Amino acid sequence: MERVYTAPLLDKLGIRPGMRVAIVGDLDADLEAPVIRAAIEERTSDVTNGLPAPDTDVVLLLVDTTDELAVLSELPEALIVRTSFLFGPGRSTFVDRAIERARQGEKVRAVLDWVNNPTYTVDLARILVDLIAADAKGIVHASNAGSCSKFEFARAACRIAAVDDPPIEPIRLSDLPLPAKRPQRTPFDLTKLGGILEEPPRSWEEALEAYLLGEDDADDVDDGDDVDDPDDGDDAE
């Protein structure tokens, strides 16, 4: 989700002194949280978190889907985990297809300006177990540490897999025939996750190496056949 918080936007919302503003969702999970909160509080001191009161003037919904909003409305103590760009055992994903094609000498098209957090499904499964054990609540971003483009990810994968001179072609996000516009940069802020876990998640580079070199035991991880990750990198030809 791409959010742009600017003074003109807040002016357009009509936020002014005396107005009551409700923030529904986890604003503090956003990298720009201090900026938007300060901008709102410069205009009005009546800012609340959670479900809006009947006399609320402006409601900011910090959710990616109406499903999240429904869950937050019905179950304020629920745990909602957002993840990104999955890779791992059980099914072919972008990294597997990229390596296979590169080994065969086929051109691999990978987006240069689409940046997010790669997430190893084995690590994600362990994170989910830890979040449940910690009785975590609210919206939590969960992924491996660090972000990269699909192009950078493909090059790293081929390097680890010992594919010499891989034919990886950088393309732009605008070159893809996507059904809807995607934001170019969606890296997670893992501060909340790090405050819950005893150990922070390892980097995506470490996780990718563990996956490709078979260093993790993934027997207890679901094969994921019924899971569809919209950002798994189908942009590779």
Backbone as CSV, one residue per row, in Angstrom:
resi,resn,N_x,N_y,N_z,CA_x,CA_y,CA_z,C_x,C_y,C_z
1,MET,0.853,-1.187,0.000,0.000,0.000,0.000,0.891,1.240,0.000
2,GLU,0.585,2.155,-0.878,1.390,3.370,-0.955,0.589,4.520,-0.368
3,ARG,1.125,5.137,0.687,0.433,6.257,1.306,1.281,7.497,1.128
4,VAL,0.647,8.599,0.808,1.356,9.863,0.662,0.733,10.851,1.628
5,TYR,1.505,11.261,2.622,1.011,12.178,3.638,1.636,13.550,3.405
6,THR,0.868,14.506,2.959,1.386,15.843,2.717,0.417,16.861,3.279
7,ALA,0.938,18.057,3.480,0.079,19.131,3.964,-1.087,19.390,3.013
8,PRO,-0.873,19.425,1.684,-2.014,19.625,0.784,-3.086,18.553,0.928
9,LEU,-2.656,17.295,1.174,-3.647,16.233,1.346,-4.478,16.465,2.601
10,LEU,-3.825,16.836,3.695,-4.559,17.091,4.930,-5.469,18.305,4.769
11,ASP,-5.002,19.296,4.004,-5.862,20.447,3.730,-7.098,20.019,2.943
12,LYS,-6.874,19.096,2.002,-7.992,18.623,1.193,-9.005,17.874,2.049
13,LEU,-8.508,17.171,3.071,-9.414,16.476,3.980,-10.171,17.448,4.876
14,GLY,-9.714,18.683,4.928,-10.410,19.699,5.706,-10.154,19.631,7.190
15,ILE,-9.030,19.047,7.603,-8.721,18.943,9.025,-8.312,20.312,9.553
16,ARG,-9.023,20.769,10.565,-8.765,22.092,11.126,-9.023,22.055,12.630
17,PRO,-8.633,23.090,13.368,-8.772,23.091,14.833,-10.206,22.769,15.266
18,GLY,-10.295,21.926,16.288,-11.601,21.563,16.843,-12.211,20.320,16.242
19,MET,-11.669,19.845,15.121,-12.219,18.651,14.490,-11.711,17.404,15.202
20,ARG,-12.548,16.378,15.232,-12.163,15.104,15.842,-11.731,14.142,14.747
21,VAL,-10.507,13.622,14.891,-9.939,12.705,13.910,-9.709,11.351,14.570
22,ALA,-10.173,10.288,13.930,-9.948,8.927,14.423,-9.018,8.191,13.469
23,ILE,-8.020,7.521,14.022,-7.086,6.724,13.234,-7.415,5.256,13.472
24,VAL,-7.917,4.585,12.434,-8.291,3.175,12.534,-7.205,2.355,11.856
25,GLY,-6.487,1.568,12.619,-5.377,0.803,12.077,-4.103,1.141,12.816
26,ASP,-3.020,0.486,12.418,-1.738,0.645,13.117,-0.874,1.677,12.399
27,LEU,-1.076,2.943,12.726,-0.291,4.003,12.095,1.188,3.847,12.410
28,ASP,1.518,3.403,13.601,2.912,3.332,14.013,3.699,2.264,13.257
29,ALA,2.989,1.391,12.499,3.689,0.403,11.679,4.209,1.013,10.393
30,ASP,3.810,2.251,10.123,4.223,2.927,8.895,5.488,3.731,9.144
31,LEU,6.385,3.726,8.185,7.649,4.450,8.322,7.436,5.944,8.531
32,GLU,6.335,6.481,7.973,6.102,7.908,8.041,5.146,8.273,9.181
33,ALA,4.964,7.366,10.141,4.026,7.598,11.229,4.264,8.912,11.971
34,PRO,5.504,9.208,12.396,5.709,10.464,13.132,5.341,11.699,12.319
35,VAL,5.564,11.638,11.015,5.276,12.782,10.156,3.781,13.041,10.068
36,ILE,3.017,12.001,9.767,1.579,12.194,9.594,0.914,12.539,10.917
37,ARG,1.343,11.884,12.017,0.725,12.186,13.314,0.998,13.634,13.720
38,ALA,2.222,14.072,13.516,2.555,15.456,13.860,1.786,16.437,12.999
39,ALA,1.612,16.094,11.718,0.881,16.980,10.809,-0.574,17.105,11.218
40,ILE,-1.160,15.990,11.649,-2.557,16.020,12.094,-2.685,16.824,13.380
41,GLU,-1.775,16.567,14.322,-1.869,17.221,15.627,-1.558,18.712,15.556
42,GLU,-0.904,19.145,14.473,-0.717,20.582,14.273,-2.043,21.268,13.958
43,ARG,-2.975,20.493,13.420,-4.265,21.052,13.001,-5.351,20.889,14.053
44,THR,-5.288,19.802,14.816,-6.284,19.588,15.865,-5.692,18.719,16.962
45,SER,-6.095,18.978,18.189,-5.593,18.200,19.323,-6.488,17.013,19.633
46,ASP,-7.622,16.902,18.934,-8.593,15.838,19.210,-8.356,14.669,18.258
47,VAL,-7.325,13.890,18.554,-6.972,12.744,17.723,-7.087,11.478,18.563
48,THR,-7.864,10.528,18.095,-8.057,9.278,18.832,-7.618,8.096,17.975
49,ASN,-7.289,7.007,18.645,-6.926,5.764,17.963,-8.044,4.739,18.151
50,GLY,-8.320,3.986,17.108,-9.349,2.965,17.211,-10.639,3.359,16.529
51,LEU,-11.684,2.620,16.823,-12.961,2.848,16.162,-13.483,4.251,16.468
52,PRO,-14.002,4.947,15.451,-14.428,6.340,15.637,-15.710,6.470,16.450
53,ALA,-15.773,7.553,17.222,-17.006,7.881,17.945,-18.029,8.434,16.942
54,PRO,-19.311,8.454,17.306,-20.336,8.924,16.372,-20.122,10.344,15.863
55,ASP,-19.497,11.185,16.663,-19.327,12.581,16.259,-17.955,12.865,15.645
56,THR,-17.254,11.815,15.187,-15.951,11.999,14.564,-16.101,12.673,13.203
57,ASP,-15.223,13.616,12.921,-15.302,14.362,11.662,-14.534,13.697,10.520
58,VAL,-13.349,13.180,10.821,-12.507,12.560,9.793,-11.989,11.230,10.314
59,VAL,-12.082,10.191,9.496,-11.582,8.868,9.848,-10.492,8.483,8.858
60,LEU,-9.301,8.182,9.357,-8.215,7.686,8.517,-8.153,6.170,8.658
61,LEU,-8.403,5.457,7.562,-8.401,3.999,7.586,-7.040,3.505,7.117
62,LEU,-6.238,2.981,8.029,-4.892,2.525,7.702,-4.903,1.022,7.500
63,VAL,-5.642,0.581,6.496,-5.746,-0.829,6.167,-5.573,-0.990,4.672
64,ASP,-5.110,-2.166,4.266,-4.903,-2.425,2.847,-6.143,-2.988,2.169
65,THR,-7.029,-3.615,2.921,-8.241,-4.179,2.340,-9.405,-3.968,3.282
66,THR,-10.618,-4.077,2.757,-11.808,-3.984,3.607,-11.889,-5.173,4.546
67,ASP,-11.235,-6.297,4.185,-11.221,-7.454,5.081,-10.498,-7.118,6.378
68,GLU,-9.374,-6.389,6.260,-8.658,-5.981,7.467,-9.527,-5.085,8.333
69,LEU,-10.236,-4.170,7.693,-11.101,-3.256,8.433,-12.195,-4.025,9.157
70,ALA,-12.761,-5.038,8.485,-13.815,-5.837,9.103,-13.297,-6.574,10.328
71,VAL,-12.087,-7.120,10.207,-11.500,-7.840,11.340,-11.245,-6.894,12.499
72,LEU,-10.666,-5.725,12.210,-10.378,-4.754,13.266,-11.647,-4.269,13.939
73,SER,-12.723,-4.142,13.162,-13.978,-3.655,13.718,-14.614,-4.684,14.645
74,GLU,-14.581,-5.959,14.217,-15.231,-7.008,14.991,-14.346,-7.554,16.105
75,LEU,-13.035,-7.583,15.845,-12.103,-8.172,16.803,-10.914,-7.235,17.018
76,PRO,-11.076,-6.216,17.845,-9.990,-5.248,18.071,-8.701,-5.881,18.590
77,GLU,-8.801,-7.053,19.227,-7.620,-7.715,19.773,-7.021,-8.716,18.800
78,ALA,-7.487,-8.722,17.556,-7.006,-9.699,16.579,-5.579,-9.405,16.153
79,LEU,-4.937,-10.421,15.607,-3.601,-10.278,15.036,-3.714,-10.365,13.520
80,ILE,-3.262,-9.329,12.830,-3.235,-9.310,11.366,-1.779,-9.222,10.942
81,VAL,-1.326,-10.210,10.179,0.066,-10.261,9.747,0.135,-9.951,8.254
82,ARG,0.894,-8.935,7.915,1.150,-8.595,6.521,2.525,-9.127,6.125
83,THR,2.582,-9.763,4.960,3.862,-10.269,4.492,4.059,-9.865,3.041
84,SER,5.176,-10.292,2.445,5.543,-9.743,1.139,6.447,-10.695,0.368
85,PHE,6.221,-10.849,-0.935,7.127,-11.494,-1.883,7.682,-12.816,-1.337
86,LEU,6.829,-13.844,-1.300,7.201,-15.118,-0.703,8.087,-15.961,-1.615
87,PHE,8.996,-16.682,-0.989,9.767,-17.712,-1.686,10.057,-18.824,-0.694
88,GLY,10.234,-20.041,-1.196,10.502,-21.158,-0.309,10.075,-22.475,-0.923
89,PRO,10.145,-23.558,-0.143,9.846,-24.892,-0.669,8.358,-25.105,-0.890
90,GLY,8.047,-26.074,-1.720,6.653,-26.469,-1.893,6.032,-26.089,-3.213
91,ARG,6.495,-25.012,-3.813,5.985,-24.602,-5.116,7.004,-23.696,-5.792
92,SER,6.901,-23.615,-7.101,7.825,-22.789,-7.860,7.448,-21.319,-7.718
93,THR,8.430,-20.500,-7.351,8.219,-19.064,-7.260,9.230,-18.361,-8.164
94,PHE,9.240,-17.060,-8.098,10.102,-16.255,-8.956,11.553,-16.715,-8.925
95,VAL,12.087,-16.965,-7.734,13.504,-17.309,-7.617,13.803,-18.637,-8.310
96,ASP,12.908,-19.615,-8.175,13.125,-20.913,-8.802,13.064,-20.805,-10.323
97,ARG,12.081,-20.051,-10.817,11.940,-19.896,-12.265,13.119,-19.115,-12.851
98,ALA,13.575,-18.089,-12.122,14.679,-17.285,-12.614,15.948,-18.118,-12.748
99,ILE,16.250,-18.917,-11.741,17.453,-19.752,-11.779,17.348,-20.790,-12.886
100,GLU,16.198,-21.444,-13.002,16.011,-22.473,-14.033,16.218,-21.898,-15.428
101,ARG,15.619,-20.748,-15.682,15.750,-20.153,-17.011,17.174,-19.674,-17.281
102,ALA,17.797,-19.094,-16.260,19.161,-18.615,-16.433,20.110,-19.767,-16.739
103,ARG,19.918,-20.905,-16.084,20.761,-22.068,-16.332,20.589,-22.584,-17.758
104,GLN,19.404,-22.411,-18.302,19.138,-22.856,-19.670,19.520,-21.806,-20.708
105,GLY,20.049,-20.687,-20.225,20.458,-19.635,-21.130,19.324,-18.771,-21.623
106,GLU,18.152,-18.919,-21.016,16.994,-18.118,-21.412,17.020,-16.772,-20.703
107,LYS,16.559,-15.758,-21.377,16.527,-14.419,-20.805,15.530,-14.346,-19.635
108,VAL,15.963,-13.717,-18.577,15.114,-13.508,-17.400,14.838,-12.019,-17.272
109,ARG,13.581,-11.644,-17.371,13.208,-10.241,-17.216,12.832,-10.007,-15.755
110,ALA,13.480,-9.041,-15.118,13.221,-8.774,-13.703,13.133,-7.269,-13.479
111,VAL,12.153,-6.875,-12.676,11.851,-5.456,-12.496,12.907,-4.776,-11.628
112,LEU,13.391,-3.650,-12.123,14.454,-2.902,-11.447,13.925,-1.908,-10.429
113,ASP,12.712,-1.401,-10.641,12.193,-0.332,-9.787,10.990,-0.766,-8.950
114,TRP,10.889,-2.068,-8.668,9.831,-2.578,-7.786,10.529,-3.151,-6.561
115,VAL,10.471,-2.449,-5.439,11.242,-2.794,-4.251,10.325,-3.187,-3.104
116,ASN,10.578,-4.350,-2.528,9.852,-4.775,-1.333,10.710,-5.756,-0.534
117,ASN,10.103,-6.424,0.438,10.844,-7.314,1.327,10.658,-8.771,0.930
118,PRO,11.685,-9.456,0.459,11.564,-10.895,0.246,11.301,-11.610,1.570
119,THR,10.477,-12.648,1.516,10.106,-13.361,2.740,10.226,-14.865,2.519
120,TYR,11.090,-15.493,3.274,11.295,-16.941,3.211,10.179,-17.610,4.006
121,THR,9.430,-18.507,3.362,8.253,-19.087,4.008,8.606,-19.890,5.258
122,VAL,9.788,-20.487,5.288,10.204,-21.222,6.489,10.362,-20.261,7.658
123,ASP,10.982,-19.115,7.399,11.125,-18.109,8.454,9.776,-17.525,8.845
124,LEU,8.913,-17.311,7.860,7.592,-16.752,8.148,6.789,-17.690,9.045
125,ALA,6.869,-18.988,8.783,6.151,-19.956,9.616,6.619,-19.874,11.066
126,ARG,7.917,-19.746,11.245,8.461,-19.646,12.606,8.049,-18.332,13.268
127,ILE,8.032,-17.256,12.479,7.610,-15.959,13.017,6.163,-16.017,13.466
128,LEU,5.299,-16.647,12.675,3.881,-16.749,13.036,3.706,-17.509,14.348
129,VAL,4.459,-18.581,14.499,4.395,-19.354,15.753,4.805,-18.477,16.928
130,ASP,5.871,-17.702,16.759,6.363,-16.842,17.837,5.366,-15.720,18.148
131,LEU,4.727,-15.164,17.122,3.746,-14.105,17.351,2.547,-14.624,18.133
132,ILE,2.098,-15.819,17.786,0.968,-16.413,18.503,1.366,-16.714,19.946
133,ALA,2.574,-17.245,20.131,3.043,-17.557,21.484,3.164,-16.301,22.330
134,ALA,3.481,-15.178,21.692,3.638,-13.911,22.412,2.315,-13.177,22.580
135,ASP,1.240,-13.776,22.093,-0.080,-13.162,22.175,-0.087,-11.769,21.536
136,ALA,0.569,-11.674,20.380,0.655,-10.396,19.677,-0.713,-9.983,19.143
137,LYS,-0.930,-8.673,19.037,-2.206,-8.141,18.568,-1.963,-6.999,17.586
138,GLY,-2.991,-6.682,16.830,-2.892,-5.577,15.889,-2.275,-6.010,14.572
139,ILE,-1.823,-5.039,13.803,-1.220,-5.299,12.507,0.288,-5.381,12.651
140,VAL,0.868,-6.476,12.192,2.313,-6.690,12.288,2.862,-6.993,10.898
141,HIS,3.899,-6.297,10.505,4.593,-6.588,9.257,5.605,-7.698,9.528
142,ALA,5.578,-8.750,8.711,6.470,-9.888,8.932,7.152,-10.268,7.630
143,SER,8.474,-10.201,7.638,9.275,-10.576,6.477,10.705,-10.749,6.939
144,ASN,11.568,-11.118,6.023,12.987,-11.081,6.343,13.468,-9.641,6.323
145,ALA,14.582,-9.386,6.946,15.099,-8.021,7.044,15.700,-7.572,5.712
146,GLY,15.513,-6.303,5.426,16.078,-5.734,4.220,15.115,-5.781,3.047
147,SER,15.363,-4.938,2.074,14.518,-4.879,0.880,15.389,-4.844,-0.362
148,CYS,14.784,-5.179,-1.489,15.518,-5.180,-2.752,14.532,-5.181,-3.903
149,SER,15.040,-4.975,-5.097,14.205,-5.073,-6.298,14.209,-6.522,-6.780
150,LYS,13.279,-6.842,-7.686,13.258,-8.182,-8.265,14.553,-8.437,-9.044
151,PHE,15.082,-7.404,-9.668,16.334,-7.529,-10.412,17.484,-7.903,-9.471
152,GLU,17.601,-7.193,-8.354,18.645,-7.486,-7.378,18.479,-8.887,-6.803
153,PHE,17.226,-9.277,-6.581,16.929,-10.590,-6.008,17.342,-11.699,-6.984
154,ALA,17.026,-11.524,-8.254,17.375,-12.527,-9.262,18.888,-12.669,-9.394
155,ARG,19.599,-11.555,-9.379,21.062,-11.600,-9.488,21.676,-12.301,-8.274
156,ALA,21.152,-12.007,-7.090,21.663,-12.654,-5.882,21.405,-14.157,-5.923
157,ALA,20.228,-14.549,-6.388,19.879,-15.967,-6.461,20.800,-16.711,-7.428
158,CYS,21.060,-16.125,-8.575,21.939,-16.761,-9.555,23.371,-16.847,-9.041
159,ARG,23.798,-15.838,-8.297,25.141,-15.882,-7.723,25.261,-17.034,-6.723
160,ILE,24.279,-17.168,-5.854,24.302,-18.238,-4.851,24.215,-19.607,-5.523
161,ALA,23.414,-19.692,-6.599,23.240,-20.958,-7.313,24.367,-21.232,-8.301
162,ALA,25.387,-20.370,-8.312,26.563,-20.547,-9.167,26.212,-20.566,-10.646
163,VAL,25.321,-19.689,-11.039,24.996,-19.523,-12.450,25.869,-18.403,-12.992
164,ASP,26.785,-18.753,-13.865,27.718,-17.766,-14.400,27.066,-16.900,-15.469
165,ASP,27.329,-15.613,-15.393,26.856,-14.646,-16.386,25.377,-14.831,-16.726
166,PRO,24.498,-14.761,-15.725,23.068,-14.984,-15.980,22.485,-13.900,-16.891
167,PRO,21.655,-14.299,-17.867,21.058,-13.326,-18.797,19.837,-12.633,-18.194
168,ILE,20.087,-11.779,-17.196,18.992,-11.096,-16.511,18.830,-9.703,-17.099
169,GLU,17.653,-9.430,-17.600,17.367,-8.141,-18.241,16.543,-7.262,-17.300
170,PRO,17.047,-6.088,-16.933,16.247,-5.199,-16.075,15.139,-4.529,-16.876
171,ILE,13.948,-4.528,-16.307,12.819,-3.845,-16.921,12.176,-2.941,-15.875
172,ARG,11.224,-2.130,-16.310,10.520,-1.216,-15.415,9.164,-1.794,-15.030
173,LEU,8.696,-1.375,-13.879,7.381,-1.821,-13.432,6.311,-1.461,-14.455
174,SER,6.482,-0.330,-15.098,5.515,0.121,-16.095,5.482,-0.780,-17.329
175,ASP,6.505,-1.630,-17.490,6.538,-2.541,-18.633,5.640,-3.756,-18.432
176,LEU,5.198,-3.993,-17.206,4.403,-5.182,-16.906,2.919,-4.939,-17.156
177,PRO,2.232,-5.923,-17.709,0.785,-5.800,-17.936,-0.011,-6.160,-16.686
178,LEU,0.165,-5.396,-15.626,-0.507,-5.684,-14.366,-1.970,-5.241,-14.414
179,PRO,-2.867,-5.963,-13.732,-4.288,-5.584,-13.739,-4.573,-4.296,-12.982
180,ALA,-3.656,-3.913,-12.091,-3.835,-2.678,-11.312,-2.464,-2.067,-11.068
181,LYS,-2.432,-0.767,-10.860,-1.173,-0.073,-10.618,-0.590,-0.496,-9.282
182,ARG,0.715,-0.758,-9.258,1.407,-1.136,-8.038,2.368,-0.021,-7.632
183,PRO,2.483,0.251,-6.353,3.496,1.216,-5.905,4.885,0.650,-6.122
184,GLN,5.850,1.502,-6.410,7.203,1.035,-6.704,7.956,0.592,-5.457
185,ARG,7.749,1.276,-4.350,8.494,0.958,-3.132,7.528,0.655,-1.994
186,THR,7.585,-0.579,-1.490,6.733,-0.957,-0.363,7.531,-1.718,0.707
187,PRO,8.692,-1.211,1.101,9.451,-1.901,2.151,8.741,-1.798,3.496
188,PHE,8.847,-2.853,4.280,8.224,-2.891,5.601,9.100,-2.207,6.646
189,ASP,8.435,-1.674,7.659,9.104,-1.261,8.883,8.916,-2.413,9.871
190,LEU,9.993,-3.098,10.236,9.917,-4.286,11.091,10.151,-3.962,12.573
191,THR,10.014,-2.687,12.932,10.255,-2.291,14.320,9.316,-3.013,15.284
192,LYS,8.043,-3.065,14.952,7.076,-3.727,15.839,7.376,-5.211,15.953
193,LEU,7.683,-5.844,14.830,8.024,-7.265,14.846,9.257,-7.507,15.706
194,GLY,10.277,-6.671,15.550,11.498,-6.830,16.324,11.290,-6.662,17.816
195,GLY,10.280,-5.846,18.186,9.984,-5.650,19.594,9.250,-6.822,20.219
196,ILE,8.678,-7.683,19.375,7.936,-8.840,19.875,8.807,-10.088,19.910
197,LEU,9.593,-10.296,18.866,10.418,-11.493,18.773,11.645,-11.397,19.678
198,GLU,12.092,-12.541,20.168,13.314,-12.564,20.973,14.526,-12.268,20.105
199,GLU,14.480,-12.707,18.842,15.560,-12.438,17.904,14.960,-11.833,16.641
200,PRO,15.569,-10.794,16.093,15.035,-10.187,14.876,15.161,-11.147,13.700
201,PRO,14.339,-10.985,12.674,14.446,-11.865,11.509,15.772,-11.671,10.799
202,ARG,16.290,-12.740,10.234,17.556,-12.636,9.507,17.335,-11.917,8.173
203,SER,18.404,-11.534,7.543,18.309,-10.804,6.290,17.787,-11.697,5.179
204,TRP,17.228,-11.069,4.153,16.728,-11.859,3.030,17.876,-12.560,2.318
205,GLU,19.082,-11.965,2.317,20.225,-12.617,1.691,20.571,-13.924,2.413
206,GLU,20.579,-13.884,3.753,20.869,-15.092,4.521,19.796,-16.143,4.299
207,ALA,18.546,-15.710,4.274,17.440,-16.644,4.074,17.479,-17.259,2.681
208,LEU,17.782,-16.455,1.681,17.858,-16.953,0.310,18.972,-17.988,0.177
209,GLU,20.105,-17.708,0.786,21.213,-18.666,0.741,20.846,-19.966,1.438
210,ALA,20.165,-19.875,2.588,19.743,-21.071,3.307,18.783,-21.905,2.461
211,TYR,17.886,-21.245,1.750,16.922,-21.948,0.909,17.609,-22.640,-0.270
212,LEU,18.430,-21.888,-0.984,19.034,-22.430,-2.203,20.097,-23.487,-1.905
213,LEU,20.742,-23.396,-0.747,21.768,-24.374,-0.383,21.217,-25.494,0.492
214,GLY,19.903,-25.469,0.751,19.270,-26.538,1.511,19.705,-26.620,2.953
215,GLU,19.927,-25.445,3.571,20.441,-25.428,4.942,19.354,-25.477,6.005
216,ASP,18.081,-25.386,5.612,16.990,-25.396,6.584,16.165,-26.648,6.440
217,ASP,15.653,-27.128,7.568,14.721,-28.250,7.572,13.327,-27.691,7.441
218,ALA,12.697,-27.900,6.299,11.381,-27.317,6.041,10.284,-28.374,6.039
219,ASP,10.538,-29.545,6.677,9.563,-30.630,6.633,8.242,-30.263,7.274
220,ASP,8.289,-29.339,8.264,7.066,-28.999,8.978,6.361,-27.794,8.378
221,VAL,6.795,-27.347,7.187,6.158,-26.207,6.545,5.192,-26.690,5.487
222,ASP,3.980,-26.144,5.485,2.972,-26.496,4.488,3.508,-26.251,3.094
223,ASP,3.082,-27.087,2.132,3.594,-26.930,0.776,3.051,-25.704,0.077
224,GLY,2.020,-25.066,0.641,1.561,-23.784,0.137,0.809,-23.837,-1.176
225,ASP,0.311,-25.031,-1.588,-0.369,-25.136,-2.876,-1.611,-24.270,-2.965
226,ASP,-2.231,-23.976,-1.822,-3.461,-23.204,-1.861,-3.224,-21.744,-1.497
227,VAL,-1.972,-21.311,-1.516,-1.643,-19.932,-1.169,-1.195,-19.198,-2.416
228,ASP,-1.768,-18.041,-2.655,-1.392,-17.238,-3.812,-0.779,-15.937,-3.341
229,ASP,0.469,-15.732,-3.680,1.152,-14.496,-3.313,1.149,-13.571,-4.513
230,PRO,0.421,-12.455,-4.457,0.339,-11.574,-5.611,1.661,-10.934,-5.985
231,ASP,2.630,-10.951,-5.087,3.917,-10.321,-5.360,5.036,-11.347,-5.478
232,ASP,4.708,-12.588,-5.918,5.753,-13.597,-5.951,6.674,-13.446,-7.139
233,GLY,6.458,-12.440,-7.968,7.412,-12.166,-9.016,7.080,-12.781,-10.345
234,ASP,5.818,-12.939,-10.675,5.442,-13.489,-11.967,5.806,-12.546,-13.112
235,ASP,6.493,-11.445,-12.795,6.923,-10.531,-13.819,8.065,-11.107,-14.644
236,ALA,8.678,-12.205,-14.177,9.744,-12.823,-14.961,9.136,-13.635,-16.087
237,GLU,9.672,-13.520,-17.278,9.194,-14.278,-18.416,9.885,-15.639,-18.466
